[in-house]
Amino acid sequence: MPLENAHITVNRFAHITNSKEEELRFAENARYQSRLASSLRRRQEVMQGTVLVDKPFPDEPPLEQIYNDLLIGDVETVAEKLVGEIRATHPVHMCFSFKVGATPHKAAMRSMELMMSEVRPRVERALGQLGRYAAK
């Protein structure tokens, strides 16, 4: 199948906030989640009683890179990152994880609301109606 016919679904961690402290905490939570998933995938999990311990994984990026690579930031920053990702991947579907690690429920709900009310309109202004942008 030619690459232009690939049906790609993008699954991303996302957190929209004006608080630098919240942004860094979300990046730390995403790193925690990634560490757990990596240890399970590699069958190198470490348990303390019933708790899975997060251990750095091989070639783990620094927290700053995780922060920069994820959809974390204010409305404008997340919209810009998302436009770039959509242009690069032409996904058929996008799935966002707003609640990762110890992210407070209220913060996750606020991010979801901002994604639909403020980020999505900016992305659509840049790309047009999103359903028409997906791979065919």
C-alpha positions in Angstrom: 0.0 0.0 0.0 1.4 3.4 -0.9 2.1 5.7 2.1 -0.3 8.3 0.8 -3.1 5.6 1.3 -2.2 4.8 4.8 -4.9 5.2 7.4 -3.1 6.7 10.4 -4.6 7.3 13.9 -2.6 9.6 16.1 -2.8 9.1 19.9 -1.4 12.0 21.9 -1.1 13.2 25.5 -2.4 16.7 25.7 -2.6 19.3 28.4 -3.8 22.9 27.8 -3.1 25.5 30.5 -1.5 28.8 31.1 0.4 27.5 34.2 4.0 26.5 33.7 3.8 24.5 36.9 0.9 22.5 35.5 2.6 22.0 32.2 5.7 20.5 33.9 3.7 18.4 36.2 1.8 16.9 33.2 5.1 16.2 31.4 6.3 14.4 34.6 3.0 12.4 34.7 3.5 11.5 31.0 7.0 10.4 31.7 5.8 8.2 34.6 3.1 6.6 32.4 5.7 6.0 29.6 8.1 4.4 32.0 5.5 2.0 33.3 4.4 1.1 29.7 8.0 0.6 28.6 8.9 -1.7 31.5 5.9 -3.8 30.8 6.6 -4.0 27.1 10.2 -5.0 27.7 9.1 -7.4 30.5 11.4 -5.7 33.0 8.8 -4.5 35.4 9.8 -3.9 39.0 7.2 -4.3 41.8 7.1 -2.9 45.3 4.3 -4.9 46.8 1.3 -4.3 44.5 2.8 -1.1 42.9 4.6 -1.0 39.6 7.8 1.1 40.1 8.7 3.6 37.4 12.3 3.2 36.2 14.0 5.2 33.5 14.0 3.2 30.2 16.8 2.9 27.7 17.4 6.1 25.7 14.7 7.9 27.7 14.5 11.5 26.6 15.1 14.2 29.2 12.0 15.8 30.7 12.5 19.0 28.7 12.3 17.1 25.5 9.2 15.2 26.6 7.6 18.6 27.5 8.5 20.0 24.1 7.4 17.0 22.1 4.0 16.6 23.7 0.9 18.8 23.1 1.5 20.8 26.3 1.1 24.5 26.6 -1.4 27.4 26.2 -4.1 27.4 23.6 -1.9 28.9 20.9 1.0 26.7 21.5 -1.0 23.5 21.4 -2.9 24.6 18.3 0.4 25.3 16.5 1.9 22.0 17.5 -1.3 20.2 16.4 -1.4 21.9 13.0 2.1 20.8 12.4 1.4 17.2 13.4 -1.8 17.0 11.3 0.1 18.4 8.3 2.9 15.9 8.8 0.7 12.8 9.3 -2.7 13.4 7.7 -4.4 11.3 10.3 -7.8 9.7 9.8 -8.5 9.9 13.5 -6.9 11.7 16.5 -7.2 10.5 20.1 -6.1 12.6 23.0 -5.2 11.5 26.6 -5.9 14.4 28.9 -5.8 12.4 32.1 -2.4 10.8 32.7 -0.7 9.8 35.9 -1.8 12.0 38.8 -3.3 14.8 36.6 -6.2 16.2 38.5 -9.6 15.4 37.0 -10.6 19.1 37.0 -7.4 20.0 35.0 -8.1 17.2 32.5 -11.7 18.4 32.0 -10.5 22.0 31.5 -8.0 20.8 28.8 -10.8 18.9 27.0 -13.0 21.9 27.0 -10.2 24.2 25.8 -9.4 21.7 23.0 -12.9 21.8 21.6 -13.7 25.5 22.3 -10.4 27.2 21.5 -7.8 24.9 20.0 -10.0 23.2 17.4 -11.3 26.4 15.9 -7.6 27.7 15.5 -6.6 24.4 13.9 -9.6 24.5 11.5 -8.7 28.2 10.6 -5.2 27.0 9.7 -6.2 23.7 7.9 -9.9 24.0 7.0 -12.6 21.6 8.1 -10.7 18.8 9.8 -12.7 15.9 8.3 -11.6 16.9 4.9 -8.0 17.0 5.8 -7.7 13.3 6.7 -6.1 10.8 4.4 -8.3 9.4 1.7 
